[in-house]
Structures are given as C-alpha cells and as structure tokens.
Amino acid sequence: MQSKVPRPAQPVEAVIDAVLSASRVLVAIAARSLSDVGEEVTLTQYRTLIVLASRGPQNLAGLAEAVGVTPATATRMCDRLVKKDLIERRAEPDDRRHVHLTLTKKGLALVSKVTRRRRREIEAIVKSIEPREQAILVQALGRFASAAGEVPELDWSTGWDL
C-alpha cells in the first residue's frame, strides 16, 4: 500500500492557515480579557464598543454594517448595551429620527480595561519572538488589518487614561 505524502500548501493556503492559527490564539485572549470585566459582554457586543471607540458615533445602519450583523440584531444588541450604560443614543437636534450611538464613560472605561489586559497578554507572546521577526509581524499584521478596513490602534486608543 502506498503512503500519501502530504502536498505542500499553496502560498495563499499557508497564509490562511497561519491567520486561522493566530486568530484562535487571539480569540482565546479576547475571551479571557472579557471574563475579567464586571459587565457581561459578548464578543459581538465588545466589537460594537470597539467600533464606536475607533470610528466615533455611528447610526444604527452604519454600526450594523461595521459589526457585520443585521440592523435588527444591532438594535437588540444596542438595547442591551444601553441598559448596561455602555452606550447611549443621541438624537440629532434638527431631526430626532436620526439617532447616533456613542460610548458612555462606562463603555469607554470597559474598552480601556479590556484593551490593557489584551495588550499585556499579547506583549508576553510578542516578547518571545525575535526583534527581526517582530518587525515582519508588524508589517504583515498592519497590512492584514488595513485590508480588512480596521482603524489603526494608535489612531483611536491614545488618551484613554480615564
């Protein structure tokens, strides 16, 4: 019987596999960092808070699109986040039908706390990588995040010391 020799992965497949492996690590870090906060917040709710922190006030349709949920799902999620005092709805002064969603101080504090925890865990991992490889990682992950439409961390997290 002939044994099968594994076929080398195609370059794009190898990149996808590497990103999937890294995403599993990052999801685990995300889950642990959310478990530390007093509020019960799902990953999708946290992503909503991040969108508001990084992109500023959003209308419901824009927020739903940015988070990747339907407007109906975004409405229910925002209702929960409003009840937890993590976001607030603000009507436009000239047209009360137009509502913008914004972070509250409590929401911003939660994002800041979770981000600090994630940074500590990621720092521990990154310190185990050689500096030369760290530079390559910065470039590759920056391009990945940019291709996904993510706002660079430094553009929105500066000044969070509450």
WOHU-V10583 format. One record per residue. N is the residue number from 1. NEAR is the number of other C-alpha atoms within 12 Angstrom. Layout:
[[N/NEAR] [N/NEAR]]
This chain:
[[1/3] [2/4] [3/5] [4/6] [5/6] [6/7] [7/8] [8/9] [9/12] [10/11] [11/10] [12/11] [13/13] [14/14] [15/16] [16/15] [17/15] [18/18] [19/20] [20/14] [21/14] [22/18] [23/16] [24/14] [25/18] [26/20] [27/21] [28/18] [29/27] [30/31] [31/25] [32/21] [33/31] [34/29] [35/21] [36/20] [37/24] [38/16] [39/24] [40/20] [41/30] [42/21] [43/24] [44/28] [45/35] [46/36] [47/33] [48/43] [49/44] [50/36] [51/37] [52/36] [53/38] [54/29] [55/27] [56/25] [57/28] [58/33] [59/29] [60/35] [61/23] [62/24] [63/36] [64/28] [65/20] [66/28] [67/29] [68/19] [69/22] [70/17] [71/19] [72/16] [73/21] [74/30] [75/24] [76/18] [77/31] [78/39] [79/20] [80/23] [81/32] [82/25] [83/18] [84/22] [85/24] [86/33] [87/36] [88/29] [89/27] [90/22] [91/18] [92/15] [93/10] [94/9] [95/10] [96/11] [97/13] [98/17] [99/23] [100/25] [101/37] [102/33] [103/34] [104/25] [105/20] [106/25] [107/36] [108/32] [109/27] [110/37] [111/42] [112/30] [113/27] [114/32] [115/34] [116/23] [117/23] [118/26] [119/22] [120/18] [121/23] [122/22] [123/16] [124/13] [125/17] [126/19] [127/15] [128/13] [129/16] [130/12] [131/12] [132/13] [133/15] [134/18] [135/14] [136/15] [137/20] [138/18] [139/14] [140/17] [141/23] [142/20] [143/16] [144/18] [145/17] [146/15] [147/12] [148/12] [149/16] [150/22] [151/23] [152/23] [153/21] [154/13] [155/14] [156/21] [157/26] [158/14] [159/13] [160/22] [161/14] [162/14]]
